[in-house]
Amino acid sequence: IEHKILLLAQEIQNLQVQRNSFLPISSMPNEVLSHIFLLCRGRDYDSSCTTVSMRNLLRLTWVCHDWRTIALSTASLWAQIGKANLHWAEECLARSKQAPL
């Protein structure tokens, strides 16, 4: 029974992925989504905004597999480190790749 439940759960997940592929946002080019993600990050000039923005960036990576892939591959999205998110500095440096900080 457990095996059948796992198989059905996987089938439901596959059907949800198929359904989501028909949504208009799924046909957006990755470059457009990257730009939208950069707008979500905003400009962090004080430390209080940085914490909120980091939380928003992480939330983008939780939406779906495609968004996670796009967000993690957008180096400039992670190229901003503020005082309030110093504990994220190492991860941001790794994700920012060659983007200027």
Residue, then its C-alpha position, 0 to 999 in steps of 0.5 A: i500500500e505504501h508503494k502505491i501511495l508513493l506512486l500515486a503521489q509521484e503521478i500527482q506531482n507529474l500532473q501538476v508539472q504538466r498543468n503548470s507548463f500551460l500557464p503563461i508565465s511558463s512560456m516567459p524567457n529565462e532572461v525576462l524572469s531573471h530581470i523580474f527577479l532582480l526587480c524583486r530584490g530591489r536596491d538595498y541601501d540600508s540593512s533593514c531592507t537587506t534582510v527582507s530582500m534576502r528572504n524574498l530571494l530565497r522565496l523565489t527559489w521555493v516556487c518551482h524547480d524552474w524558478r530555482t534554477i533561474a534564480l540560482s544561475t542569475a549571478s547578479l541577483w546574489a551580488q549584494i551583501g549587506k550588514a544584516n545578512l552577513h551570515w549569508a555572505e559566503e553563500c552569496l559570494a558563491r552564487s554571485k560567481q563573477a558578478p561585481l559585488 
